[in-house]
Amino acid sequence: MGATEGSRLGKHTSTTRDGGHGKPVSTAPPQGFLERYARISSLDYPVPEHGRTPAYTLGGISFVGFVLLFATGVLLQQFFDPAPERAYASVEHLGKTVPGGAWLRAFHYWAAQAVVVTLLLHLARVFVGGVYKAPRTLTWFAGVALLATALFGSYFTGTVLKWDQESFDALMHYREGLKLLGPLGTFLGSTEAVSLNVKLFASHVTLLPLLLVLLLAAHFYLVHVHNLSPLPFGKDSTLAALPPDRMTGTFMEHTRSILLYAAIYYGLVGVLAWAVPAPLGAPVTGEEMSIKPPWPFLWLYGIENLTGRMDTMMHAIAALLILLALAPLLDRGIDRHPARRKGTMAVGAAVLLAIVGFSLYAAIAPPQLHHHEHMDMEMDMTAPAAMPHPEEPTHDDTGHPHSP
Ligand code: HEM
């Protein structure tokens, strides 16, 4: 059980007399630095007891993963050269000659996979529990934006940086995606002054983390004001929030559980990173090859294989995000019990099955070459990277030197 209301609010102020000596002795708990200067006890507000269970700590575990990715990313950045003609060599150098470099890169790589896993499980938990319903609809919208930014922004740009054949293939798809954005895509895809992979690196380390932090701030604020949702079973499934007398846990206990599970989870990731290095494929040749994408994007590769058109991948991403965003508008009753939301559960299961099905098909099917030559006619991506010195050879997107 949690702390008493008094200790939660940090209001122990009474004093007593030490037997015989008459000196006043304070019964207040010793105030640590954080309590004195940051009122840390104000975070110890009541939350439902189930806040300590793994299902209700998945968001927090994902957040700890972001912090670890940020920390290891800052270290990686000291050794990574984003210029297309040097990126691959700098990644190789880090892995082969910098002490601990291979582990650092592998940890960043595996932690990214681990965060995608907990993020998807977190999404599944809130979807099955109908937590997108009022009053938590805005929390859900912020979550959908977080998913889009984390997966199709941060994770995707991360796969391009190492600049091997897989990265090249990813960049080709990115260029195709930009075309669907019209003039904005032309602007984002322009390589007038800076090559495209340097732009993606800049987004990976500045714009996207900033966006994530802003969205996380909104998400956490909303989680705080609405508190954790009641369980979606029994009579509580129609309650927007538990009554105060049933909030028998505390936020600090919830946080401690998150930290405990996260320590175990990312500890295992650390061991995995030691045992299995992060992959680095063949250097870019400038030719497209038949390479399958990382597992979170396999379903999209499967769709592209079957339709033979790359824009169908972009439409599939848009359809998924729109469907998620529409969930609270389509499923409007107050009951969150999954058994009484059969239609929603059926649509959710169908989408999940389709994604798993396309992924399995893509994993089993032989690698297939997807041609993208036609794009060059519409967007000039071969301009030199950042302001070359007059005597220096410049390079194109593929890292191949060519004369100015
Ligand atoms: C960047 C990724 C995300 C992080 C770090 C994150 C973090 C969190 C945290 C810490 C909580 C408190 C409860 C818990 O730990 O489970 C939470 C709750 C919530 N999240 Fe997320 N979240 C993320 C993405 C998402 C996504 C993708 C969705 C859905 C589309 C979502 C929807 C919600 C909702 C509706 C709640 C309220 C849950 C409740 O009251 O039971 N979040 N999130």
Residues whose N, C-alpha, C, O or C-beta is under 5 A from the ligand:
A	BS01	HEM	A55 Y56 T57 L58 G59 G60 S62 F63 L123 V126 V131 Y132 R136 T139 W140 G143 V144 L146 L147 A150 V223 N227 L228 S229
